[in-house]
Amino acid sequence: MKRLVPIFLAAITIIYASCGSKNYFQVIKVPEEKFYQGQYKEAARMLLPEVNRSGKDQLLYMMECGYMLHAGAEYETSNTVLLKAGKIAKIIPTSVSQQVTAMLTSDRNTNYRGEDFEKVLVHMYLGINFLMLKDYDSARVEFKMVNEELLKIKTEEGSARYKQNIMAKYLTAVSYEIIGTMNNDADDIEYAYKEYEQILALNPGLDLVYRDLQRISKQLNYMDDYAKWTKQFGKRDAIPADAGELIVIFQTGKTAIKHSRGGLMSDATMKQSIIVSMSTMSLAAGVTTGAIMVTLNKAENPIPVFKRRTDQINAIRVKINNQYFSTLDMEDIATTAIKNLEDDYGRLRTRVAASIVTKAAASIAAGLAARAIAEKAGGGSMSSLIGVVAGAGTGAMLFSQMKPDLRCWHTLPARLQIGRTFLRPGTYKITLEFIGKNGAITGKKDLTVEIKKGEKTFISERALI
């Protein structure tokens, strides 16, 4: 029995040690509050010590801080942080068995690897930063990387798991247009045209791309294509002489974040998977399905769920000289997060259930074996206690530590939008009207922009509600 004392002390030491340092949620709480109060730079400043400190959550702090700096228009500093994050977040294919193992071994205590959609968004924001800095070559590299990285992520059958990111494709096309125009390079203009064609195939209802296809096909002298697009969509390429362009990038709402699904047995599909797993495995003598169910009764589901937060602004309506254009949805980050994790739940649930049942059965068997050994050694009344400690105690400890990893990128918007219009060269006073879900104007912002012949002027705007 004396040998049990250091074991219990070691376990207590581990538990207290794990509570000794602040976790991600404790660290991010105040900076996140500052961020959603519009204090972007102050929020980022508070996270810089964590960004520069190695640790299991360093990647997440880099993503949060890099985005806060982006929202605060500190594009160069944002890139410094996000470029480092991009190197850490390189997508490495993970097998289902590896994912299941991580979930059942206190995944919260491992290095945060990032959700797949989060990793590619690092490149998205690097690209937008470079656009705002007028480094168009670097911008197109980052935008292309978004979809190149997505193509690397395969299902077990070898097909692509994710659709192409339309926002990234659209900004890739815009970047190639800019460079092609600057260098008088028809190949770059051709590349932009192909991107617009692919975007139409991905989203045939995206009104914004109709004009792009008409004006670029005309620019390339693809008159058959031009005739096809004008017949299909009506003539949409009326552009003022010597025009420049205003492009508005709008990020709105708060993206979905992870929550616990609750008790393991409270989810009907997981409970059914556990019952099926028990019915198909050979249980050791004395191990019953009832005992397994009791062991799992208070266990928490290790697979989290993304839940939506606020997203109150429908779009920006831009007013210029009593004329209007609106931003349009390009990427729904919140929906992507929710769908991807639900797809994962469907893929992983059966294997997670099987692994949990195996561990529960093993803990019960260990208790029975320990009690038998103690009885044989003459443990007397202590035999049952030893069995409980080695069996039920092992199971309780195992499943009390099995918690969902709720870490995720909190400061992302819910949706990404773009709006664009052509204007004659000059300086314009414009008004951004924030349109709520009911169609009413919820706020306004006045800006002054300069439009130059043949150039594109970018505005990046974030709504926090």
Secondary structure in CASP SS format (residue, H / E / C, confidence):
PFRMAT SS
TARGET T0000
AUTHOR 0000-0000-0000
METHOD secondary structure of the structure
MODEL  1
M C 1.00
K C 1.00
R C 1.00
L H 1.00
V H 1.00
P H 1.00
I H 1.00
F H 1.00
L H 1.00
A H 1.00
A H 1.00
I H 1.00
T H 1.00
I H 1.00
I H 1.00
Y H 1.00
A H 1.00
S H 1.00
C C 1.00
G C 1.00
S C 1.00
K C 1.00
N C 1.00
Y H 1.00
F H 1.00
Q H 1.00
V H 1.00
I H 1.00
K H 1.00
V H 1.00
P H 1.00
E H 1.00
E H 1.00
K H 1.00
F H 1.00
Y H 1.00
Q C 1.00
G C 1.00
Q C 1.00
Y H 1.00
K H 1.00
E H 1.00
A H 1.00
A H 1.00
R H 1.00
M H 1.00
L H 1.00
L H 1.00
P H 1.00
E H 1.00
V H 1.00
N C 1.00
R C 1.00
S C 1.00
G C 1.00
K C 1.00
D C 1.00
Q H 1.00
L H 1.00
L H 1.00
Y H 1.00
M H 1.00
M H 1.00
E H 1.00
C H 1.00
G H 1.00
Y H 1.00
M H 1.00
L H 1.00
H H 1.00
A H 1.00
G C 1.00
A C 1.00
E C 1.00
Y H 1.00
E H 1.00
T H 1.00
S H 1.00
N H 1.00
T H 1.00
V H 1.00
L H 1.00
L H 1.00
K H 1.00
A H 1.00
G H 1.00
K H 1.00
I H 1.00
A C 1.00
K C 1.00
I C 1.00
I C 1.00
P C 1.00
T C 1.00
S C 1.00
V H 1.00
S H 1.00
Q H 1.00
Q H 1.00
V H 1.00
T H 1.00
A H 1.00
M H 1.00
L C 1.00
T C 1.00
S C 1.00
D H 1.00
R H 1.00
N H 1.00
T C 1.00
N C 1.00
Y C 1.00
R C 1.00
G C 1.00
E C 1.00
D H 1.00
F H 1.00
E H 1.00
K H 1.00
V H 1.00
L H 1.00
V H 1.00
H H 1.00
M H 1.00
Y H 1.00
L H 1.00
G H 1.00
I H 1.00
N H 1.00
F H 1.00
L H 1.00
M H 1.00
L C 1.00
K C 1.00
D C 1.00
Y H 1.00
D H 1.00
S H 1.00
A H 1.00
R H 1.00
V H 1.00
E H 1.00
F H 1.00
K H 1.00
M H 1.00
V H 1.00
N H 1.00
E H 1.00
E H 1.00
L H 1.00
L H 1.00
K H 1.00
I C 1.00
K E 1.00
T C 1.00
E C 1.00
E C 1.00
G C 1.00
S C 1.00
A E 1.00
R C 1.00
Y C 1.00
K C 1.00
Q C 1.00
N C 1.00
I H 1.00
M H 1.00
A H 1.00
K H 1.00
Y H 1.00
L H 1.00
T H 1.00
A H 1.00
V H 1.00
S H 1.00
Y H 1.00
E H 1.00
I H 1.00
I H 1.00
G H 1.00
T H 1.00
M H 1.00
N H 1.00
N C 1.00
D C 1.00
A H 1.00
D H 1.00
D H 1.00
I H 1.00
E H 1.00
Y H 1.00
A H 1.00
Y H 1.00
K H 1.00
E H 1.00
Y H 1.00
E H 1.00
Q H 1.00
I H 1.00
L H 1.00
A H 1.00
L H 1.00
N C 1.00
P C 1.00
G C 1.00
L C 1.00
D C 1.00
L H 1.00
V H 1.00
Y H 1.00
R H 1.00
D H 1.00
L H 1.00
Q H 1.00
R H 1.00
I H 1.00
S H 1.00
K H 1.00
Q H 1.00
L C 1.00
N C 1.00
Y C 1.00
M H 1.00
D H 1.00
D H 1.00
Y H 1.00
A H 1.00
K H 1.00
W H 1.00
T H 1.00
K H 1.00
Q H 1.00
F H 1.00
G C 1.00
K C 1.00
R C 1.00
D C 1.00
A C 1.00
I C 1.00
P C 1.00
A C 1.00
D C 1.00
A C 1.00
G E 1.00
E E 1.00
L E 1.00
I E 1.00
V E 1.00
I E 1.00
F E 1.00
Q E 1.00
T E 1.00
G C 1.00
K C 1.00
T C 1.00
A C 1.00
I E 1.00
K E 1.00
H E 1.00
S C 1.00
R C 1.00
G C 1.00
G E 1.00
L H 1.00
M H 1.00
S H 1.00
D C 1.00
A H 1.00
T H 1.00
M H 1.00
K H 1.00
Q H 1.00
S H 1.00
I H 1.00
I H 1.00
V H 1.00
S H 1.00
M H 1.00
S H 1.00
T H 1.00
M C 1.00
S C 1.00
L C 1.00
A C 1.00
A C 1.00
G C 1.00
V C 1.00
T C 1.00
T H 1.00
G H 1.00
A H 1.00
I H 1.00
M H 1.00
V H 1.00
T H 1.00
L H 1.00
N C 1.00
K C 1.00
A C 1.00
E E 1.00
N C 1.00
P C 1.00
I C 1.00
P C 1.00
V E 1.00
F E 1.00
K E 1.00
R C 1.00
R C 1.00
T C 1.00
D C 1.00
Q C 1.00
I E 1.00
N E 1.00
A E 1.00
I E 1.00
R E 1.00
V E 1.00
K E 1.00
I E 1.00
N C 1.00
N C 1.00
Q E 1.00
Y E 1.00
F E 1.00
S E 1.00
T C 1.00
L E 1.00
D E 1.00
M E 1.00
E E 1.00
D E 1.00
I H 1.00
A H 1.00
T H 1.00
T H 1.00
A H 1.00
I H 1.00
K H 1.00
N H 1.00
L H 1.00
E H 1.00
D H 1.00
D H 1.00
Y H 1.00
G H 1.00
R H 1.00
L H 1.00
R H 1.00
T H 1.00
R H 1.00
V H 1.00
A H 1.00
A H 1.00
S H 1.00
I H 1.00
V H 1.00
T H 1.00
K H 1.00
A H 1.00
A H 1.00
A H 1.00
S H 1.00
I H 1.00
A H 1.00
A H 1.00
G H 1.00
L H 1.00
A H 1.00
A H 1.00
R H 1.00
A H 1.00
I H 1.00
A H 1.00
E H 1.00
K H 1.00
A C 1.00
G C 1.00
G C 1.00
G C 1.00
S C 1.00
M H 1.00
S H 1.00
S H 1.00
L H 1.00
I H 1.00
G H 1.00
V H 1.00
V H 1.00
A H 1.00
G H 1.00
A H 1.00
G H 1.00
T H 1.00
G H 1.00
A H 1.00
M H 1.00
L H 1.00
F H 1.00
S H 1.00
Q C 1.00
M C 1.00
K C 1.00
P C 1.00
D C 1.00
L C 1.00
R C 1.00
C C 1.00
W C 1.00
H C 1.00
T C 1.00
L C 1.00
P C 1.00
A C 1.00
R E 1.00
L E 1.00
Q E 1.00
I E 1.00
G E 1.00
R E 1.00
T E 1.00
F E 1.00
L E 1.00
R C 1.00
P C 1.00
G E 1.00
T E 1.00
Y E 1.00
K E 1.00
I E 1.00
T E 1.00
L E 1.00
E E 1.00
F E 1.00
I E 1.00
G E 1.00
K C 1.00
N C 1.00
G C 1.00
A C 1.00
I E 1.00
T E 1.00
G E 1.00
K E 1.00
K E 1.00
D E 1.00
L E 1.00
T E 1.00
V E 1.00
E E 1.00
I E 1.00
K C 1.00
K C 1.00
G C 1.00
E C 1.00
K E 1.00
T E 1.00
F E 1.00
I E 1.00
S E 1.00
E E 1.00
R E 1.00
A E 1.00
L C 1.00
I C 1.00
END
